[in-house]
Amino acid sequence: MSTAWAPARAAVNVMLTGVPDYDWHVGCFGTACGNLIGFWDRHGFPDFYTGPTAGGVAPLDAYGPNRGIRSLWATKAGQDGRPTDEPGHEENYYFYYEHAGPDPYVLFGRTEHAPDCIGDFIGLNQNKWKQLNQECDGNIDGYSFVYWDSSGQRRVNFVPGPEAGLPALDLQSGLRAWTAHRGHAADVFTQLSDFNPNVPDGAGFSFEDLRAEIDAGYPVLLFMQAFHTRSRQVGSMPRANPSIHGMLAYGYFVADDGTRYVRYRTSWANGDYEFSAWTPANWTPEGNLNLPLRGVIGFHPLPKIVAVERRAGQLHIRWHGPAAELYDEETGLAHPAHWYVLEQASRLDPDHFQPIAQPNPAHEATVPEPRGQGTAFFRVRLVPRGRN
């Protein structure tokens, strides 16, 4: 079930604030990842997008003067500050939706550009691989792929092997590699949904898992695909990617009758009131999709100290890290989802670090400069809200 309105009565209605809502561009998972990474650019990771659009801060939409944000997931010559004679993702990989022929750079005899956008790293639109996880060949234009653990267990920081061809890319490994390209680190997981008929009872990603991710401040990518379809004929490819769609979950809703809903960005810029019930039935946002939720991709960018400055016998330490805000529509209250503790140690031993500042949602702290103890090491640690 999907609706462009929220059910009239709710027992719980929680969402993350400030989530971009970009319209589809050269791939649903390019767009969905744009919404995801645009969210984090606005919430603690200002280095994720640094182009000229909207003053270097990922905007909330991709219309009019904000269209350049599309370069976050698909670079293009002459767009968003890129030189007009420098082909990017679009020129080298994309002809038109579901094009199954060779990529443009092959047909035109061009050298591929160095990876520089999300789409480059996740394999979006790149027709390079055979027998991806023994499911399909890919990727046709508009498509991406995930290597799922068929047992329904959570697969964390997985990197595909060379079996399908090199470079081996999928959504999970690509998001981690792109984050490293931007100078940060992330933990990424994939997991099939708990109602997926191919998953053993008691396994898989559940609605409670979704609640836990949102409550902890992390949007979740939704991978929509028919449960029993692994490939299809597209053009000259007999085993091309099956029909899929990518969306971004950023909230949840539990109605008074107990029905559980997911709130998401459709990747079509449909606005704030798109929901589907957590069931194995097809999800049909705006009537444009008839696919169930095969699984999810979770993305946890990690905090990083970016500056240490001496100030009159003190150290001023700044870091980048998650800074999401969680809003409860029933109470009208919002609070920061991420709190930090700054820790210090005299040697690089994880067990030796001790807190030197109170838990705080801020991304900076000023502490006394260490005296008489030789080298000092600092780290910042995410903690449950308001706890050390």
Secondary structure, DSSP 8 states (H G I E B T S, - for coil): -EESS--S-EEEEEEESS-------S-HHHHHHHHHHHHHHHTT-TTS--SSGGGGS--S--SGGGGGGGGGTS--TTSTT--TTS--HHHHH-SSTT--S--HHHHTT-------SHHHHHTTT---EEEETTTEEE--TT-------TT---EES----STT-SS---HHHHHHHHHHHTT--EEEEEEEBTT-TTS-TT-SB-HHHHHHHHHTT--EEEEEE-TT---EEETTEEEE---EEEEEEEEEEEETT--EEEEEE-SS---S--EEESSSS-B-GGG---B-EEEEEEEEE--EEEEEEEETTEEEEEEE----EEEETTTTEEEES-EEEEEEESSS-GGG-EE-S--BSSSEEEEE---SSS--EEEEEEESTT--
